[in-house]
Amino acid sequence: MIKELLEERVFQPIKDFAPEEWDAVRKEYIDILCREEYGIPLPAPTKLEFEVKGANGRFAAATATHKTIVAHTEIYGTEFSFPFTSVIPNKPGKYPFFVHIDFEPGVPNKYYPAEEIINNGFAAFHFDFNDVTIDKNDMTDKLSGILFPDGERQGSDSGKIIMWAWAAMRIMDYAMTLDCLDFDNAAVIGHSRLGKTALVTGMLDTRFKYVISNDSGCSGASITRDKKGEHIEFITKTFPYWFCKNYTNYIDESKLTFDQHMLLATIAPRTLIVGSAELDEWADPDAEYLSCCAASKAWENLGLTGFVHPDRLPTPESVFADGNICYQIRHDGHYLSRRDWNVYFNIIKDKMMKNR
């Protein structure tokens, strides 16, 4: 069944390649996705400093320390700063950790269960994407204003997803200065548009061992052809600033020479985790699942286990986590829930145990 669906819906299957050819193939996929969909990535900052603005060592019943940190950067000769937070257990150790790209600044908040993260043995970093550049069609705001002072962009100029991904990578830069973290088990996570951002972050930054996309849908984890709900025409008219202008060339989706399974494939040989929700037809769980199926070949060509799944579409409350592509679907709708987080905790902890 799945083979037939992929033959109907995948524009271009993952190329055949030998393991030593993967770097070149991966670069080819990154280049086309950036040039035609998300925009050209920003360079690393020419200056980067971190300032701790506040610390609370009694977070979560004194089990962790919560800090507010400001990243001071210089990019294209202009200073730019944004805040983020850390929550790190107080007990000495080397902690796996999340970089969470979030919609809100609070710690915790409805999407960010900071205490549960600590209780499950992880550290976490977190930022509100609006502190980097606001989620509106205003390209003169904050970081986007440094890139485009007059608000005008051309074909492959960066969209805001790329800018939010750039900020997540700066937080990883900060994490790398700490000696209490397990850098072999770093994860980036986001939901919805920020699930798209997590995928792009993982594509651009291989320091993230786990890349987690929750309900990212159209132009995120979902295969495009024949998907339900949102399509390129709607998303580029409603949220043109997320993407580069070239992406509007594919409103007629028959013109696509790439698709989202190539984005997923760029995570290889690391671990990709895709989460869906039964009622989230706008994102289309089946399309997210099929994209995982189509991307699996990248891992297989590297001699690794890709996506282990039954020969059918997914049913709610399923978790497929035996390979390097993991997929989970729950009941209910579009949301990053505690149930989702607990699945992601368990997948990572299980893989850490097996890798010992």
N, C-alpha and C positions, 0 to 999 in steps of 0.2 A: 504493500500500500504506500509506504513512505517513498520508496523509489519512484513510483509512478507520479506521486505528487511533486517530487523534486524535478522530475523531467518536464512537467507542465509549467512549473513556476520559477525555476532558477534561470536567470538571464545568462550567466556565465558560471559554470562550475569552477571550483577551486582547481587551479592548474595541477597537472602532474609535475612533480619536481623531486629531485634527490635531496637528501638532508642538507648537503653542502650548498644547495642552490636557494635555500629558504630565505636567507638574508636579502638576496636580490629580489625574490618574488614578493616578500613582505614589504620591501621598500617601494616596489611598483604599486602595490595595493594602497599603501599610505599616501603615496604621491597623488594617485587619482582621487582618493577620497577627500584629501585636503584641497586639491585644485578644483574639484567639481562639486563638492558638497559642503564642507565645513569651513574652508578657507585655509590660507597658508599659516602655519603655526608661528607664534611669536618667538623671538629669540629669548634665551635665558637673560636675566637682568645683568647689566654691567656692574651693578653694586647690589648687595643684598645683606641686610642686617636685621636682627630680631630684637625686639624690646618687650620684656615681660612687664605688663601694666598692672597685673594684680594676681594674687595667688591665695587659694583657700585650701589648706591642708586637711580640712575636716569634711570634705565632700563625701557623700554617700556613707554616712555614719563613720566618718574619719577613716574610711578604707582607701581613699584616693585623694589626690591633689588636683584641683581644678585651677587652671591658669588662663588668663587672657593675654594674648601675645599680639604684637603688631609687626607685620613684615614691612620693612622699609626697603623699597627697591628703586632702582633707576633703570629705565628702559627708554631707548631712543633719546637719551640725554635729558629725560624728565623724571623727577621724583614721583613715585606713586607708592602709597601705603594702604594696607588693608588689615583688619583684625581677624584673628581666628582664635580658637580655644584648644586646650589640651586637657584631657582627663586621664591621669596615669595612676595605677595602684601604688599605694605607699609601701607595700611589702617589697623588699629587694627582689629583683629578678629580671629576666629578659622577656618582654611581653610582645606577643603578636599585636598588631594594631590596625585600626581603620582610619582612613581619611574620608570623612563624610562630607559630601557636597550637599548643602542643605538649603531649604527655603526660608529658614527662620534663624534668629540669633540665639534663642534661649537654650540653656543647658540645665536640665533636659528640655525637650519639647515633644510635640505629638509625633514627629518623625524620628526623633533622636533619643532612644532610651539609654541615656548615659550610664545610669546605675546598673541596668541589666548587662550592658557591655562589660563593665568592671567585674560584675559578679560572675561572668563567664570567662574571666581570665584574660581579657583584652585591655589594651589602652586605646584611646581614640583621640582624633583631632577633627575639628569641625569648623566650617565657616558658612556664613550666609552669602549666597551668591550675589545678592544685591549690593553688598559692600565692595564688590569687585567692579561690576557694572550692572546697572539696574535692568530688570527684565521688562524693558519697554523698547519701542522702536525709536530710540534716541541714541545715536552713535556718538554724541558729544559728551556722554556721561562717564565720569571716572576714568577707568582704564581705556575704554573705547574712545574717549575724547583725546587721549594722548596719541592714539593711532590715527584718528580721523578728526582733527580739530574742526573742520568744516562740516562734519557729519556725512561726508560723501565717500562712498566706496566704489571700487571697480570689481571686475569679474571674480577674481579669486582672493580678494582681500578678506581678512578674517571676519568670521561671524562671532557672536558672543559665546557660543559653546566652546570655541577654541580659547577664548579669554578666560572663561571659568576653569577650563582644564589647566591653563597656564598657572592659575592661582593654586590649584590643587598640587601641582608639581612644586611650587614654592614651599608649600607646607611639608611636602616630603623632604625638601632641602633642609628644613628646620629639624624634622624628625631625625635626619642623619647625623645631627650634632649631639644626639642623646645616647648615653650608653646603657639605657634601661630597656631598649627595644630589640625585638627579634626581626632583623631586616630580611630574613628569609621567609617571613610570613606577614607581609604588609598587604593590606587590601584597600582598594578604593571603591566606594559605594555611592550610588545616587538613585533617585526615583524620578520617573517620568522624564521631563526634559533634562533633569540632572542625571538620570540613568543614561541618557545619550552622552552626557558630558563625562560620566565615569568610563564609558566605553572609549571615548576619544582620549581621555587621560591615559587609560591603559594602553591604547594604541601607541601613544607618543612616549610613554615613560615605562620602560621595562623593569624599573625598580619595584613595581607593584606585582606581587606574586599572584594575587587574587583580584579579579576585576568583576565587580558585581553590578549588574544592570537590573533594576527593579521596574517593571512595567514601562519600559522605555519606548516600545511601539514603533510607530512610523519614523523613519530616519534614525532609528536606534537599533534595537535588536531584530525588528520584524523584517522578514523578506517582503519585498514590495509588490511583486506581481500578484494580482488577484486577492490582495489582503482585504479584510473587512475594515470599516471605519475610515480612519484618517489616511489621506494620500498626499503625494507631493504637491499637487495643485493647492489644496487647502492649507497645508502647513506653511508653504512659502508665501501665501497671501496673508495669512494670519500672523505668522511669526517670521517675517523675512530676515530679521536681524539675528536669528540663531545661526544662519547659514551664510555662505558666500553667495553672491548674486548669480554665479554660474549655475547654481542648483535649479534655478527657474527654467533652464534649458531642458529640464527633464519633466516638466509638467505633463507632456506626452510621454508616459512612462515606457512606451515601446522604444524610445530613443536611449534608454539606459544601457550603458556598457559596463556597469558595475552594480552591485547591490549590497545589502547590509551583511550578508554572510561573509563578505570580504572584510568588513570591519571586525566581525567576530574572529575571523581567522588570524588577524594581526596579533591577537593575544597569545597565540601558540609560541612556544611550548608551555606557557604558564597555564593557570587554571582560570577558566571563564565560568561564571555563575549567572544564569539568567532566571529571573523570577517573573511569573505571570499571575493574572487573576481571572477567574472564570467569567465574571461579568464585565470585564474590561474589553469590550468589543472594539472600542476606538483604537486601542493598541493592538488587539487581535492576538490572543494567546497562541492560536494555531500557527500564525505567521512567525511568531517568536520561536516556537518549537521547531518549525521547519528550517528556519535560519540556522539553528544549532545543528540540525541534521546536515545541512549543506556545508557548514564550516568544518565539520568533523574531519574531512579529508586532509586538512592542513596538519593536524596532529598525527593522523595515520601515516602520512608521507614522512613524518619525522620519526616513525617507528614507535609512536606512543598511542595509548588508548584515547580515542576522541570522545564521541558522544555515545554512551551505551543506553539504548532505549528500545522499547517494544516496537513492533511494526504496525503502529497505529498512532492516531493523534492522542494527546494527553487527556487525562481525566482529573478532575479536581482532587486536591490533597495528595497528588503524586509527587515524589521526589526521585529524580534519576541522578545519582551522584557517584557512580562507579568509575567514571572516566575523568578526563581533564576538562571536558565540558559538562557542567552540571545544570540541571533545569528543575525548577519546582513550580507548581501551580496550586493555588489555594482557591477556596470558594470566595465569593463576594467580589468587591469592585476595586477601582483604581486607588491604591493607597500603599504606603510603606508601613506595615503593621508590625506589632511585636511578634506575631506569628512568623512573618517573613524574616525578621532579624534572628529569631531562634533557629530557623532552618539554616541560615547562613552561618551562625555560630557553630552548629553541629557539623556542617559540611567541612568547615575549615579545621575544627578540632579533630575530626576523624582523619582528614588527610595529613595533619601534623603527626598524629599517632602512627600512621602507616609509613611516614617518611623517616621515623626515628631509627 
